[in-house]
Amino acid sequence: MHSRDPDETACPVCGQPYDQRIVVERGDRWADVFGGPPFSVLSKYSRWCASRMDAEEERQRRENEQVVYLHDDAPAGRR
């Protein structure tokens, strides 16, 4: 489970902590990025944010890249 430590890097879109960060490049296929069927990822994360700003590397990504921040905002114990 994701800790809610205030020192964690926040999502540059919504300002909230995120559970996973994925860099997606134009031309990537779903299987290349997530490695499973879409429903497996879509059902796990309740919110997605996308930006060219890479919060972990503190820089803008290239024009053909996006960083996807996956959030699990479910109440504790849902899983």
C-alpha positions in Angstrom: 0.0 0.0 0.0 1.1 3.5 -0.7 2.3 5.6 2.3 1.1 9.1 2.6 4.4 10.5 3.8 4.4 14.3 3.3 8.0 14.1 1.9 6.9 12.0 -1.0 7.0 13.5 -4.5 3.6 14.9 -5.4 1.8 14.6 -8.8 2.4 17.9 -10.7 -1.2 17.8 -12.0 -3.2 17.4 -8.8 -0.6 17.9 -6.1 -1.4 14.6 -4.4 0.9 11.6 -3.8 0.8 9.0 -6.5 1.2 5.2 -6.3 2.9 4.6 -9.6 4.6 6.7 -12.3 4.9 5.5 -15.9 6.6 7.3 -18.8 4.8 6.7 -22.1 6.2 7.5 -25.5 4.2 8.1 -28.7 4.0 4.8 -30.5 4.0 2.7 -27.3 1.3 0.0 -27.3 -0.8 -0.9 -24.2 1.1 -4.2 -23.7 4.5 -2.4 -24.0 3.6 0.0 -21.1 1.4 -2.1 -18.8 2.1 -5.7 -19.7 -1.5 -6.9 -19.0 -5.0 -6.4 -20.2 -6.4 -2.9 -19.8 -9.0 -3.8 -17.2 -6.3 -5.1 -14.8 -4.8 -1.6 -14.6 -8.0 0.4 -15.0 -9.6 -1.4 -12.1 -6.6 -1.0 -9.8 -6.2 2.8 -10.0 -9.1 5.1 -9.4 -7.4 8.2 -10.9 -4.9 8.9 -13.6 -3.1 12.2 -14.3 -0.8 12.9 -17.3 1.7 15.6 -17.8 5.0 16.3 -19.6 6.5 17.4 -16.3 8.4 14.5 -14.7 8.1 15.1 -10.9 10.8 12.5 -10.0 13.4 13.8 -12.5 12.3 17.4 -12.0 12.2 18.2 -15.7 10.0 18.4 -18.7 9.9 15.3 -20.9 10.3 15.4 -24.6 7.5 16.5 -26.9 6.6 12.8 -27.7 6.5 11.7 -24.1 4.0 11.9 -21.3 4.3 10.9 -17.6 1.2 9.1 -16.3 0.7 9.3 -12.5 -1.6 6.5 -11.2 -3.5 7.2 -8.0 -5.2 4.7 -5.7 -7.6 6.9 -3.7 -9.5 3.9 -2.3 -10.2 3.7 1.4 -7.8 1.5 3.4 -8.7 -2.1 3.3 -10.5 -2.1 -0.1 -8.0 -4.5 -1.6 
